[in-house]
Amino acid sequence: MKHIQGTSITGYVTVLIKGARPELFFQKCTEQNIVVWNIKKHADDKCTGNVKLKDIASLRRLKRGTHYKLSFTDKHGYPFLMKKFIRKKEFLIGIILSLMLVFFLSNVIWEVEIAGVPKDIEEKITDKLSEYGVHQGAWALTLDSPSEIQQNLINDIPELLWVGVKQKGTSFLLEGVEKSIVEKKEIEGPRNLVAAKEGVIENMYVSKGLPQVNVNDYVKQGDVLVSGKIQFADEAEDDDKNDRYELVTAEGEVIAKTWYETEVSIPLKANYEQLTGDYETEYHLKISDIQIPIWGFGDPDYTDVYREQHEKDLYFFKWKLPLSLMKTTLNEKQYFENERSRQEAVEVGIEQAKRELRLRLAPDAEITSENILQQTTENGKVKLILYIAVEENIVKHEPLDQGD
């Protein structure tokens, strides 16, 4: 019965044939490759059978020139069912509008829940989410993806160590972890201030303790800069009692000139790409691996294109549908080739070395000068070895042994 499989989808009709020996008409149908099944004889001159919808025209041509009368007693399949719906336009429009309304409401954000953070940070997160457009009543398909929202929150709220963003149906669920700000534990009790690195003293600001070095002195790492052990002489100037002292917590800053040796390599030719600002947007309905275009057809007239794709899940009530909305932004980009002179490469290299060094220095450190120790050009690159001078606070706290 393979020849009648799928007829419920394509449609079929029940045909009534009237005339002498009506079964002979169905025999002619078979001879003309018209598929007929479920043939029943109801009287000597009446016979019914099922015929595919697509064979009706052939059936009528075959009937011409015969004494048989042909009529259709019943219709089956989706084509006829759809016709019934179409005839009832008000009912059909009502169903479509209802489905559209449910679909719309299923993709509106009705709840934004934040957990795991204190009230003050929760308020900051709420304010930032409002800036991103994430709030009750927002249309979910216009929002950034949860991963992008998560990254934006981390960047915009320094107090957040981690935040997880999840969209579940019509709800946005956020769970955050506050940063534990661990303040550097200051050494309690008597202490010295020692040099954290070698350098030449430029300035000293001592509020407590006994300075052990002077401006312009060269110090090595570990040298005592300010002592917390203040020794004083006895009024009777008795040498045996001249070992009296007081232990204090040394405090102050010692600004010294320090040096750093760094190496950089700068190409004489630099290739880079840049977006022009022109773009076009396409929307596709994605079903499994199939993408059906619904807006924006054809590729733009750009020589080079940078594509950004964002996929949005679609929901019906709380259930995630097996399809999604794919937004593709086609940005025009241009390639540039920049040739540098040797001097320009040297200047770029110096600035790059300074930027890299600043990442290693304290915020209040200041780069004062730089010297090129070695400069070579090979394989299209300028290689520099630089000696950079910095003014910075070199103080490090060191506890005093009170048993000394």
Summary of the structure (lengths in Angstrom):
residues: 404
radius of gyration: 42.8
end to end distance: 106.5
largest distance: 153.0
contacts: 1088
relative contact order: 0.10
helix: 25%
strand: 47%
